Amino acid sequence: MRNLVSISPANNLFKAALAATMFSVLLSCTSTTQIGATGVDRKQLLLVSSEQINAASVASYNQTLSQAKAAGKLDTDAAMRARLQRISNRLVSKVSTFRPEARSWQWEVHTIQSDQLNAYVAPGGKIMFYTGIVDRLSLTDAEIAAIMGHEMAHALREHARERISTQMATQSGLGILGSLAGLSTGQLQLADMVSQVGLSLPHNRSQESEADVLGLELMARAGYNPQSAVSLWRKMEAAAKGAPPQFLSTHPSAGNRISQIQSLLPRVMPLYNASSKA
């Protein structure tokens, strides 16, 4: 009988490269944060250093500040910036629950005058709020804390570092393995598309869910009622009509977020009840 499976040197090289790649990935997996009450402990692929990511983040953040200042849009509302600073101080005081060294990060808070519904915390603790998200949604302090806690969770979990590491592993692995296996350009492009939909998008959605969970615990520990996260996402849902379906988005739908938050309230409300409210 003919042997229907051909074992060629190329096949052996492919298997060896695959094994080496997977071994390298396994060695690079760890968790950037300690487990809190909500239990975020997923292992993360981290192929680049925090120092590299933070240095690039600071440079980008400073460039944004310079551009906004030149346009007359940086920190135009002193009262809003002071309000955000007070909220951030309370949240930062609790980050050691998840990362003790994060208390010593060079945290900054700035605002940009814009109608955009946007806010972020860049790696290393650089906080930016667009005035539109506070003004247009008429946010309470607790709702601001829900947004800020969510974005701070991204920084604590080093999700940007993880995304870059995943892209590096995916692109390098496809190129090396594709070359050894003799795949055509078209086949590699198809593999890349599958990788994007099957790996990158679900992975980013999991990061968003993690940030929701950890951020909820962070705001509760800081003395902000976590129930306000529900009202926040209802406001966001009302303001984001016509958004793409969850399958095509890197962000969970507002409805799914609200359901997850509500399921976690019994675990975080005791933290809020035991916290200082000042």
N, C-alpha and C positions, 0 to 999 in steps of 0.2 A: 504494500500500500504506500502511495506517495505521502511524504511528510508535508502536510498542509501549512505548517508553521515554519517559516524560514528564520533561522537565527543567524543574522549577519553581524559583522563588526559594527555597522552603524547602529543596529538595534542595541548592541551591548553598550556602545558609547552613550546612546540615548538613556538607557537605564542607569548607567553610572552617573551621568550628569543629573538626572532626576533625583537620584538618591542623595548626591552631594548637595543639591539645592535644598531638598527637604531637610537634610541634617542641619544645614546652615540656618534655615528658617527656625527650626526647633530650638537651636541654641540661642537665637535672638529673641525668643518670646519670654515676656515677663509682664508683670502688672505694675503700673506707675503709681498706683494709690493703694492705701490700706483699706481694708474692708470696714465700712461703717455699719450703721443699723440696717441699711437697705441692701447691703451685700453685693456691691459692684466689684467683681474680682476677675473679670475676663482677662486672659492672657493676651498680650499685645506684641505685634511684630515691630521691633525697633532696631533698624539697621543704621540709623544716623544718630549722632549725639545730640543731647539737649542743648549743648553749647552752640552747635552749628545752627540749630533751628532758632534759638533765642537771639543770637546775633543778627540773623537775617530779619527776624521779627522786629527787633528794635530799630533797625535801619528803615524798614518799611513804615513802621509806626511814626517815626520821626519825620519821614518824608510826607506822610499824610498830614501831620501837624503843621509842617511848613507850608504846604499847599493851602490848607484851610485858613491859616493865619494870613497868607498873602491875599486870599480872596475875601478876607474880612468875615469869615464864618466860624472861627475858632473861639469857643467859650464866650459866645455873645450874651448868654444869659447866666449871670453870676449866681443868681439864686438857684437855678437848676443845677449848676455844677456843684454848688455847696451841698445841695440835697443829695445828689448822687454820691458825693464824697462821704457823707455821713452813713449812707446805706452801705457803701463798699467797706468802710471801716468795720462795721459790725460783721459783715460776711467774712472779711479777711481774718478777723480775730478767731474764726472757727475752722480755717482751712487746715490747721495742724491735725485735726481729726483724720484727715485723709493723706496729707503730706506735711510732716513737721517742718521741712525746710522751706515750704512755700510761704511761711510767715515772713521770711527774710527776703523774698522777692522784691524787686523795685516796682511796687504797684503804683500805677498812675491812673487818673481819671480825667477825661476831657470830653467835650461835646462839640459836635459840628452842627451848625444851623442848616437844617434840611428837612423837607417834608417826608423823607424816606422813613419807613417803618423798619429801622435797622439798629443793631447794637452788636458789639463783639468784645471779647477779651482775647487779645493776641497772646501768644506764648510768652511766659515770663511775667504776666500780670498787667498788661497794658489795656486799660478799659476805655472803650469809646462808645458813646451814645449819640445817635442822631436825634435832634430835638423833636422831630416829627413823631417818633414812637411814644414819647412821653405826652406831648401835647395832643396829638390826634386821637389817642386812645384814652386820654384823661386818666393816666395811671395813678394808682395809689402807691404809697411807699412799699407796701407788701408786694404789689404787682411788679414794681421796678425790681424788687429783690428777687422775684421769681425769674425775671429775665436775666438779671446780673448773675444770680446763682447758677443758672443754666450755662451761661457763657463762661463763667469762672470754672465750672466743671470741665468744659472742653480743655481749658488751659491746664488744670490739675491732672487730667488724664492724658495730656499731651497728644490729643487727637490729630493735630497738624503733623507732628513728628511721625505718628503712626501711618497717616495717609501717604506721606512722602515715602516712607519705608515700603509700604505695600506697592506703590507705583514702581519703585526701584526694583523690587523683587519680581513683579509681574513682567516688566519690560525686559529686564535682563534675562529672566528665565525663558521667556518666549523666544528671545533672539538666539540664545545659546542652544536651547533644545530644538528649536526649529531648524537651525543650521545643521545640527548633527543628524536630525531625522530627515533632512532633505525636503522640508516643506516649502511650497511655493509662496510668493509674496501674497497672493490672494488667500491662501490657506492661513497664513500668519495674521492677515487682517481680520479674517473671520474669527480666529482664535482670540484676537484682541477684543473684538466686539463681545464675544461670549464672556470674556474675562470682565469687561466693564459692567455688563448687566448682571452677571452671576456672582461677581465678587465685590466690585467697588461700590455699586449702589446699595446692596443689602448691608455691606459693612458700614457705610456711612449712615444708613438708617439706624444701625445698632449703636453707633456713636451718639446719635441724637437722642435715642432712648436712654442711654447711659447718662447723658448730660441732664436729661429731665429727672432721672432718679436721684443722682448725686446732688443736683442743684436743689431739689425739693428738701433733701435732708439738711443741706447747708443752710437754707433759709430758715428752716425750723429751729435749728440750733442757734441761729443768730437772733431769734425772737420775732420772726415774721411768720404770720399765720399761713401755713402751706395751702390752706383752702383757697387762698388768693391766686394760686397758680391755675385753678379751674376757671375763675372769672377772667384771668388774663387770656387764656387760650380761647375762651368764648369770644372775647373782644377781637382777638387775632383772627379767629374763624370768620367773624362777621366782616372784618376788613379785607379778607383775602378771598372773596368770592371769585370763582373762575380759576382757582389754582389747579395745576395738573393733578391727575389721580396719584395716589400714593405709590403705585407700582413704578411710575416714571419719575418719581421724585426722590431726592436723597433725604427728605424730611418726612417723618411720620405725619399722617393727617391729624388735624386738630382734634377730630373725634377720638382717634386712637390715643392721642396724648392725654386727653381728658380722662378716658377710661383707665389708663395706666396710673395717672395721678390719683384718681379716686380709690383705686385698689391699694395704693400705698399709704393713704391717709391714716389708717389705723396704726401703722408702724411709726409714722413721724409726728403725729399729733402729741404723743407723750413727751417727745423732745421739745416741742414748742411750748407745751404747758409747763415744763420744768426750766425753761430758759429765762434769761433776763430780757425784759422788753425795752431796755434803754441802751 
